[in-house]
Amino acid sequence: MRKDGRDTFLAVGEGLAEITNERVAIVTDMAVAADNIDEAKAEEARQRAAARLRDKLSSQEVASFNAALARSPAQLSVKRRHPNP
């Protein structure tokens, strides 16, 4: 995202994107700026979710932990490529 001439990098979840000559519009269930991502907490959340998936869980719990597993790597990837200055 570019605002006031400054680039901001976001980790985004699932959603839709509309791209035209003038703009890009994104509708997503998650958007976190790289500056707001705590790498240690995101890694810890990923590890917790992966560990819980080894337990006997309901289908709703499995869906919840799979969603957490999808969010954490996205956040870690953005944060590692665009660390705070």
C-alpha positions as CSV (number, residue, x, y, z in Angstrom):
1,M,0.0,0.0,0.0
2,R,1.3,3.5,-0.8
3,K,0.1,6.4,1.2
4,D,1.7,9.9,1.2
5,G,4.5,8.6,-0.9
6,R,5.4,5.9,1.6
7,D,5.1,2.2,1.0
8,T,3.5,0.1,3.7
9,F,3.7,-3.7,3.3
10,L,0.7,-5.8,4.5
11,A,0.2,-9.5,5.4
12,V,-3.2,-10.3,4.0
13,G,-5.5,-13.3,4.3
14,E,-8.0,-14.8,1.9
15,G,-10.2,-12.4,-0.1
16,L,-10.8,-10.7,-3.4
17,A,-8.8,-8.2,-5.3
18,E,-10.0,-5.8,-8.0
19,I,-7.3,-4.2,-10.1
20,T,-7.9,-1.3,-12.5
21,N,-5.6,1.2,-14.2
22,E,-6.2,3.7,-11.4
23,R,-6.3,1.6,-8.2
24,V,-6.2,-1.8,-6.5
25,A,-9.1,-2.7,-4.1
26,I,-8.7,-5.6,-1.7
27,V,-11.4,-7.2,0.4
28,T,-9.8,-9.6,2.9
29,D,-10.4,-11.2,6.3
30,M,-7.0,-10.0,7.6
31,A,-4.6,-7.2,6.8
32,V,-1.7,-6.5,9.2
33,A,1.0,-3.9,8.5
34,A,4.6,-5.2,8.7
35,D,5.3,-2.6,11.3
36,N,2.6,-4.1,13.6
37,I,3.8,-7.7,13.3
38,D,5.6,-9.2,16.3
39,E,7.7,-11.9,14.6
40,A,8.2,-13.9,17.9
41,K,4.5,-13.9,18.7
42,A,3.5,-14.9,15.1
43,E,6.0,-17.8,15.2
44,E,4.7,-18.8,18.7
45,A,1.1,-18.8,17.4
46,R,2.1,-20.9,14.4
47,Q,3.8,-23.5,16.6
48,R,0.8,-23.6,19.1
49,A,-1.7,-24.1,16.2
50,A,0.5,-26.9,14.7
51,A,0.8,-28.6,18.0
52,R,-3.0,-28.4,18.7
53,L,-3.7,-30.0,15.3
54,R,-2.0,-33.2,16.6
55,D,-4.7,-33.4,19.4
56,K,-8.1,-34.9,18.9
57,L,-10.2,-31.9,17.9
58,S,-13.7,-31.2,16.7
59,S,-14.1,-30.1,13.0
60,Q,-14.7,-26.5,14.2
61,E,-11.5,-26.5,16.2
62,V,-9.6,-28.0,13.3
63,A,-10.9,-25.2,11.0
64,S,-9.9,-22.5,13.6
65,F,-6.4,-23.9,14.0
66,N,-6.0,-24.2,10.2
67,A,-6.9,-20.6,9.9
68,A,-4.3,-19.6,12.5
69,L,-1.7,-21.7,10.6
70,A,-2.6,-19.8,7.4
71,R,-2.3,-16.3,9.0
72,S,1.0,-16.8,10.9
73,P,3.2,-17.8,7.8
74,A,1.7,-14.8,5.9
75,Q,2.7,-12.4,8.7
76,L,6.1,-14.0,9.1
77,S,6.8,-13.8,5.4
78,V,6.0,-10.1,5.2
79,K,7.8,-9.2,8.4
80,R,11.0,-11.1,7.3
81,R,11.0,-9.4,3.9
82,H,10.2,-5.9,5.3
83,P,11.6,-5.5,8.8
84,N,11.2,-2.3,10.7
85,P,13.8,0.3,9.6
